[in-house]
Amino acid sequence: MIERKVTIEQLDEGMLISADVHNSIGVVIVPAKTTVTNDVLNLLARHSVMEVMVGEESDEPELSLEDFGILDDALGMIDYLEERERKQDTFEDVFQAAVEKIKIFFDQLLAHQEVDIYQLLEIVATVVEKADNNVNLFQMLYKKMNRASEDIYEHCINVSLYAQLLAKWADLTADEVEMAGIAGALHDIGLIVCFKEGEKNISLHGEFENKCGFNHMVHSYNLVKDMDVDVRLKQAILTHHERMDLSGFPNQLSYKSLNYVSRVVAIADAFATLTMKEDGLDGMKPLQAMCHMFDTGYIKYDTELLVCFIEHVVQNFIQYEVLLSDGQRGKIVMPSKKEPARPLIMLDGGAFIDLSVRKDLTIEDMFY
């Protein structure tokens, strides 16, 4: 076979493509030995392919109808994956834009300038608008967290999002949903104050372990205490590290002193912290974090809110592929009624494993 390179303008129906044609991300969109048809020409144009290799003569048979059916299915999947990747990239661009806006807002608040605290909800809402639904939002946040380390500003947006979702799932009032979103966005702004005051070893995972961990809630509260906003919002910012069993800080408050907004933000903050990636430290997988919170925090958090959160989070990851600790692979099928953080898994071979029963097994990885 004599091969030559031709431009798309020179390519005609009936010619034989002699080498695999790749798209911009390296995926084969037209395999070698494909006879050019009008559909192939349209496909190449759609992927902005400029040149292909063709064979001048060939005795090779053309693709059968069955082959074209397989090719169409493969191309359809490629298009789907490419579209999903484009949406993810757009989502992350919008998220980064929200981060920049949050930075400006925090700088203004730290400088004691007059601000409209409800602008925080508008900033966070720009992220939500790029997700088709709550499931899509969780998936996009999960993939974004896997790609790069996060900072205080990204963490605050995450907590705001999770807090608003939990407040809605728990059927709190519209006002309480808004308060949860604002408190979630502002809960850790005090860490920036700690940094400005000379505390250099600030880690969101380690905020319990250093002096700043016991000060940042007060710093955050002081920035909003004189604002004309609902006192429950201010309390939530101050008490997001208090726990129902009196093990929290800084004041070891009882559950009677923690309003529902504070209880929501506490769960949202714990989940966001456990799953986030910081420099030099990988976060837990979402269901690992859920198991940890269920096992160690059943009496620390509001039980009904925690179970509500876990059940909805697991629902968002149904059909995700998982790798179990014994090397087996499968998919999440449904939450367990006994322990929703340990769902039912269908293995690749068709068998089922109930992780609420097989507690010797854990989910080591999840695949988007």
C-alpha positions as CSV (number, residue, x, y, z in Angstrom):
1,M,0.0,0.0,0.0
2,I,1.2,3.5,-0.9
3,E,0.4,5.9,1.8
4,R,0.2,9.7,1.7
5,K,-1.0,12.5,3.9
6,V,-3.9,14.5,2.7
7,T,-5.8,17.5,4.1
8,I,-9.5,17.2,5.0
9,E,-10.3,19.3,1.9
10,Q,-8.6,16.7,-0.3
11,L,-10.3,13.7,1.4
12,D,-13.2,12.2,-0.6
13,E,-15.7,9.4,0.1
14,G,-14.3,6.0,-0.9
15,M,-10.8,6.8,0.1
16,L,-9.2,4.4,2.7
17,I,-7.8,5.9,5.9
18,S,-4.6,4.0,6.5
19,A,-3.6,5.1,10.1
20,D,-5.5,5.7,13.3
21,V,-6.9,9.2,13.6
22,H,-6.8,10.8,17.1
23,N,-8.7,13.7,18.6
24,S,-7.1,16.5,20.6
25,I,-6.8,14.4,23.7
26,G,-5.3,11.4,22.0
27,V,-8.4,9.2,21.7
28,V,-8.7,7.2,18.5
29,I,-11.9,8.5,16.7
30,V,-11.3,6.8,13.3
31,P,-9.3,3.5,13.2
32,A,-7.0,2.5,10.4
33,K,-8.5,0.7,7.4
34,T,-11.7,2.7,7.6
35,T,-13.3,3.7,4.3
36,V,-14.2,7.4,4.2
37,T,-18.0,8.0,4.2
38,N,-19.9,11.2,4.7
39,D,-20.3,10.3,8.4
40,V,-16.6,10.0,8.7
41,L,-16.0,13.3,7.0
42,N,-18.5,15.0,9.5
43,L,-16.8,13.3,12.4
44,L,-13.3,14.5,11.4
45,A,-14.7,18.1,10.9
46,R,-16.4,18.0,14.3
47,H,-13.1,17.1,16.0
48,S,-11.2,19.8,13.9
49,V,-8.8,17.1,12.4
50,M,-6.8,18.8,9.6
51,E,-4.9,16.0,8.0
52,V,-5.1,12.2,7.8
53,M,-3.1,9.3,6.2
54,V,-4.7,7.5,3.3
55,G,-3.8,4.5,1.2
56,E,-3.7,4.9,-2.6
57,E,-4.5,1.2,-3.2
58,S,-5.8,-1.5,-1.0
59,D,-7.2,-5.0,-1.2
60,E,-8.4,-4.8,2.4
61,P,-12.2,-5.3,2.9
62,E,-14.3,-2.4,4.0
63,L,-15.8,-2.3,7.5
64,S,-19.0,-4.3,7.9
65,L,-22.3,-2.9,9.1
66,E,-21.6,-4.6,12.4
67,D,-18.2,-3.0,12.6
68,F,-19.7,0.4,12.0
69,G,-22.3,-0.2,14.7
70,I,-19.4,-0.9,17.2
71,L,-17.6,2.2,15.9
72,D,-20.7,4.3,16.4
73,D,-21.1,3.1,19.9
74,A,-17.5,3.8,20.7
75,L,-17.7,7.3,19.1
76,G,-20.8,8.0,21.1
77,M,-19.0,7.1,24.3
78,I,-16.1,9.2,23.4
79,D,-18.4,12.2,22.7
80,Y,-20.0,11.6,26.1
81,L,-16.7,11.5,28.0
82,E,-15.4,14.5,26.2
83,E,-18.5,16.5,27.0
84,R,-18.3,15.4,30.7
85,E,-14.7,16.5,30.8
86,R,-15.6,19.9,29.2
87,K,-18.3,20.4,31.9
88,Q,-15.8,19.5,34.6
89,D,-13.3,22.0,33.3
90,T,-16.0,24.7,33.1
91,F,-17.1,23.8,36.6
92,E,-13.6,24.2,38.0
93,D,-13.1,27.5,36.2
94,V,-16.3,28.8,37.8
95,F,-15.2,27.4,41.1
96,Q,-11.9,29.2,40.9
97,A,-13.6,32.4,40.0
98,A,-15.8,32.0,43.1
99,V,-12.6,31.5,45.1
100,E,-11.2,34.8,43.9
101,K,-14.5,36.6,44.8
102,I,-14.4,35.0,48.3
103,K,-10.8,36.2,48.7
104,I,-11.9,39.8,47.9
105,F,-14.9,39.5,50.3
106,F,-12.8,38.2,53.1
107,D,-10.2,40.9,52.6
108,Q,-12.9,43.5,52.9
109,L,-14.3,41.9,56.0
110,L,-10.9,41.6,57.6
111,A,-10.3,45.3,56.9
112,H,-13.6,46.0,58.7
113,Q,-15.2,47.4,55.6
114,E,-19.0,47.4,55.3
115,V,-20.1,44.3,53.3
116,D,-23.3,42.7,52.4
117,I,-23.0,39.3,54.0
118,Y,-25.6,37.8,51.7
119,Q,-23.3,38.3,48.7
120,L,-21.6,35.1,49.9
121,L,-24.7,33.1,48.9
122,E,-24.6,34.7,45.4
123,I,-20.9,33.8,45.0
124,V,-21.5,30.2,46.1
125,A,-24.6,29.9,43.9
126,T,-22.4,30.5,40.8
127,V,-20.8,27.1,41.5
128,V,-24.1,25.3,42.0
129,E,-25.4,26.7,38.7
130,K,-22.7,24.7,36.8
131,A,-24.0,21.4,38.2
132,D,-27.1,19.9,36.7
133,N,-28.2,18.5,40.0
134,N,-27.0,17.5,43.5
135,V,-25.6,14.2,42.3
136,N,-23.6,16.1,39.6
137,L,-22.5,18.7,42.1
138,F,-21.1,16.0,44.4
139,Q,-19.3,14.2,41.6
140,M,-17.7,17.4,40.3
141,L,-16.6,18.4,43.8
142,Y,-15.1,15.0,44.3
143,K,-13.2,15.0,41.0
144,K,-11.9,18.6,41.7
145,M,-10.7,17.5,45.1
146,N,-8.8,14.6,43.7
147,R,-6.9,16.8,41.2
148,A,-5.2,19.3,43.5
149,S,-4.7,20.5,47.0
150,E,-7.2,23.0,48.4
151,D,-6.8,26.0,50.6
152,I,-8.9,27.9,53.2
153,Y,-11.0,29.7,50.6
154,E,-11.9,26.5,48.7
155,H,-12.7,24.8,52.0
156,C,-15.1,27.5,53.0
157,I,-17.0,27.2,49.7
158,N,-17.2,23.5,50.1
159,V,-18.5,23.8,53.6
160,S,-21.1,26.3,52.5
161,L,-22.3,24.0,49.8
162,Y,-22.5,20.9,52.0
163,A,-24.2,22.9,54.8
164,Q,-26.9,24.2,52.5
165,L,-27.5,20.7,51.0
166,L,-27.8,19.2,54.5
167,A,-30.1,21.9,55.7
168,K,-32.4,21.3,52.7
169,W,-32.3,17.5,53.1
170,A,-33.2,17.9,56.8
171,D,-36.2,20.1,55.8
172,L,-34.9,23.2,57.7
173,T,-36.6,26.5,56.9
174,A,-35.4,28.6,54.0
175,D,-33.9,31.1,56.4
176,E,-31.9,28.3,58.2
177,V,-30.7,27.1,54.8
178,E,-29.3,30.6,54.0
179,M,-27.8,30.9,57.5
180,A,-26.1,27.5,57.1
181,G,-24.6,28.6,53.8
182,I,-23.3,31.9,55.1
183,A,-22.0,30.4,58.4
184,G,-20.3,27.6,56.3
185,A,-18.6,30.2,54.2
186,L,-17.4,32.3,57.1
187,H,-16.7,29.6,59.8
188,D,-12.9,29.4,59.3
189,I,-12.1,33.0,58.3
190,G,-10.5,33.3,61.7
191,L,-7.7,31.0,60.5
192,I,-6.6,33.9,58.2
193,V,-6.5,36.1,61.3
194,C,-4.3,33.5,63.0
195,F,-2.0,33.5,60.1
196,K,-1.7,37.3,60.1
197,E,-0.9,37.2,63.8
198,G,2.1,35.0,63.1
199,E,0.8,31.4,63.3
200,K,2.5,29.8,60.3
201,N,1.7,26.1,60.8
202,I,-1.9,26.4,59.9
203,S,-3.5,23.2,58.6
204,L,-7.2,22.5,58.3
205,H,-6.6,18.9,59.1
206,G,-4.6,19.9,62.1
207,E,-6.6,22.8,63.4
208,F,-7.5,20.8,66.5
209,E,-3.8,20.3,67.4
210,N,-2.5,23.8,67.7
211,K,-3.3,27.0,69.5
212,C,-4.9,28.4,66.5
213,G,-7.4,25.6,66.6
214,F,-8.8,27.1,69.8
215,N,-8.8,30.7,68.7
216,H,-10.0,30.8,65.1
217,M,-13.7,30.4,65.9
218,V,-13.5,33.4,68.2
219,H,-11.8,35.4,65.5
220,S,-14.4,34.5,63.0
221,Y,-17.2,35.4,65.4
222,N,-15.7,38.7,66.3
223,L,-15.8,39.7,62.6
224,V,-19.6,39.2,62.5
225,K,-20.8,39.8,66.1
226,D,-21.8,43.4,65.4
227,M,-23.6,42.7,62.2
228,D,-27.4,42.9,61.9
229,V,-27.9,39.2,61.2
230,D,-29.7,36.4,63.0
231,V,-28.0,35.4,66.2
232,R,-28.2,31.7,65.2
233,L,-25.8,32.5,62.3
234,K,-23.3,34.1,64.7
235,Q,-23.6,31.2,67.1
236,A,-23.0,28.7,64.3
237,I,-19.7,30.4,63.4
238,L,-18.6,30.5,67.0
239,T,-19.6,26.9,67.9
240,H,-18.9,24.8,64.8
241,H,-16.3,22.8,66.8
242,E,-18.5,22.2,69.8
243,R,-19.9,18.6,70.0
244,M,-23.1,17.1,71.3
245,D,-21.2,15.0,73.9
246,L,-19.4,18.0,75.4
247,S,-16.1,16.9,73.8
248,G,-15.8,20.0,71.5
249,F,-14.1,23.4,72.0
250,P,-13.6,26.1,73.0
251,N,-16.3,25.9,75.7
252,Q,-17.5,22.3,75.8
253,L,-21.1,23.3,75.3
254,S,-24.0,20.9,75.7
255,Y,-26.3,19.9,72.9
256,K,-29.0,22.2,74.3
257,S,-26.7,25.2,73.5
258,L,-26.2,24.2,69.9
259,N,-28.8,25.4,67.4
260,Y,-29.6,23.5,64.3
261,V,-27.6,25.8,62.0
262,S,-24.5,25.1,64.2
263,R,-25.2,21.3,64.1
264,V,-25.4,21.4,60.3
265,V,-22.2,23.4,59.9
266,A,-20.3,21.1,62.3
267,I,-21.1,18.1,60.1
268,A,-20.5,19.9,56.8
269,D,-17.1,21.2,58.1
270,A,-16.0,17.7,59.4
271,F,-16.9,16.0,56.1
272,A,-15.2,18.7,54.0
273,T,-12.0,18.6,56.2
274,L,-11.7,14.8,56.2
275,T,-12.1,14.6,52.4
276,M,-10.0,17.6,51.3
277,K,-6.5,17.3,50.0
278,E,-3.8,19.6,51.5
279,D,-0.2,19.9,50.6
280,G,1.5,16.6,51.6
281,L,-1.8,15.1,52.9
282,D,-4.4,13.2,50.9
283,G,-8.0,13.4,52.2
284,M,-10.2,10.4,52.8
285,K,-12.6,9.0,50.1
286,P,-16.1,10.3,50.8
287,L,-17.4,6.9,52.1
288,Q,-14.3,6.5,54.2
289,A,-15.0,9.8,55.8
290,M,-18.7,8.8,56.3
291,C,-17.6,5.6,58.1
292,H,-15.2,7.6,60.3
293,M,-17.8,10.1,61.3
294,F,-20.4,7.4,61.9
295,D,-18.0,5.2,64.0
296,T,-16.3,8.0,66.0
297,G,-18.9,10.8,65.9
298,Y,-22.3,9.1,66.4
299,I,-22.7,10.8,69.8
300,K,-20.6,13.9,68.8
301,Y,-22.9,15.1,66.1
302,D,-26.7,15.4,65.9
303,T,-27.6,11.8,65.2
304,E,-30.6,12.5,62.9
305,L,-28.7,15.1,60.9
306,L,-25.6,12.8,60.6
307,V,-27.6,9.8,59.4
308,C,-29.5,12.1,57.0
309,F,-26.3,13.5,55.6
310,I,-24.7,10.0,55.2
311,E,-27.7,8.5,53.4
312,H,-27.9,11.4,50.9
313,V,-24.1,11.3,50.3
314,V,-24.1,7.6,49.6
315,Q,-27.1,8.1,47.2
316,N,-24.9,10.5,45.3
317,F,-22.3,7.9,44.7
318,I,-24.5,5.0,43.6
319,Q,-23.1,3.2,40.5
320,Y,-19.6,4.5,41.3
321,E,-16.9,1.9,40.8
322,V,-15.0,1.0,43.9
323,L,-11.8,-0.9,44.9
324,L,-12.2,-2.9,48.1
325,S,-9.4,-3.5,50.6
326,D,-9.1,-7.1,49.5
327,G,-8.5,-6.1,45.9
328,Q,-12.0,-6.9,44.6
329,R,-13.8,-4.4,42.4
330,G,-17.5,-3.6,42.1
331,K,-20.1,-0.9,42.1
332,I,-22.1,0.8,44.9
333,V,-25.7,-0.4,44.7
334,M,-27.5,1.1,47.6
335,P,-27.0,2.3,51.2
336,S,-27.4,-0.3,54.0
337,K,-30.4,0.3,56.2
338,K,-28.3,-0.8,59.2
339,E,-25.2,1.4,58.5
340,P,-25.7,3.8,55.5
341,A,-22.0,4.6,55.4
342,R,-21.3,0.9,54.5
343,P,-23.3,0.3,51.3
344,L,-24.2,-2.8,49.4
345,I,-21.6,-3.5,46.7
346,M,-22.2,-5.6,43.5
347,L,-18.9,-7.2,42.6
348,D,-17.7,-7.4,39.0
349,G,-18.6,-11.1,38.9
350,G,-22.2,-10.4,40.0
351,A,-22.0,-11.4,43.7
352,F,-23.0,-8.9,46.4
353,I,-21.2,-7.8,49.5
354,D,-22.9,-5.9,52.3
355,L,-20.2,-3.8,53.9
356,S,-22.4,-3.3,57.0
357,V,-21.9,-7.0,57.6
358,R,-18.4,-7.4,56.2
359,K,-16.7,-4.9,58.4
360,D,-13.3,-6.5,57.7
361,L,-13.6,-4.8,54.2
362,T,-13.4,-1.2,53.4
363,I,-13.6,1.0,50.3
364,E,-10.0,1.9,49.4
365,D,-10.7,3.9,46.2
366,M,-13.6,5.3,44.2
367,F,-13.7,5.9,40.4
368,Y,-15.5,8.7,38.7
